């Protein structure tokens, strides 16, 4: 599960960066949407890691 999440996070990050480069702005709607989705995956991953330490 952890490796799948890490792969998804990296894929989303790459998509976001590429979209920002393509659009030439960080405030583009698609870039922001990808960033928000990435944030949700990162928070989920962090919570998963935190639970596994207990």
C-alpha positions, 0 to 999 in steps of 0.5 A, a space after each residue: 500500500 505504501 509503495 502504491 501511494 508513493 508512486 501515486 504521489 510522484 505521478 501527481 507531482 510530475 503531472 502538476 509540474 508539467 502542467 505548470 510548465 505547459 501553462 506558464 503559471 502556477 495559478 492555472 485551474 488544472 495546476 491548482 486542482 492537481 495540487 489539491 489532489 496531491 495534498 490529499 494523497 500526501 496527508 493520507 500517506 502521512 496519516 498512514 505512516 503515523 498509524 504504523 508507528 504505534 
